[in-house]
Amino acid sequence: MINSTSHQSWLFYSPLAKQAVLLKDDLLDPVDQLLEDPALVDLVQQCLAARSPASARTGRPGIPPDRVLRCCVMKHLNGPVSFCSTSLTL
């Protein structure tokens, strides 16, 4: 099943969100604007749904398409590294 991105509301989200906004990355900020394109996210969602006939609506909840896209970009920006090392970076 393909989920959309949903943010869990919890007690410490607001203070942490205010601090996270202050973090800037000169390389990732322009890439972040490109990745927010709805057409690109829809394309990734269609590719994920095409894996098997019923994967869009059955099975366990998967990673949302926008996060899959961001993980792929991070993996390519960091060079040829393992999945384990990419997951630690994220």
HELIX and SHEET records of a PDB file:
HELIX    1   1 TYR A   13  VAL A   21  1                                   9    
HELIX    2   2 LEU A   28  LEU A   35  1                                   8    
HELIX    3   3 PRO A   38  ALA A   49  1                                  12    
HELIX    4   4 PRO A   65  LEU A   77  1                                  13    
HELIX    5   5 PHE A   83  THR A   89  1                                   7    
END                                                                             
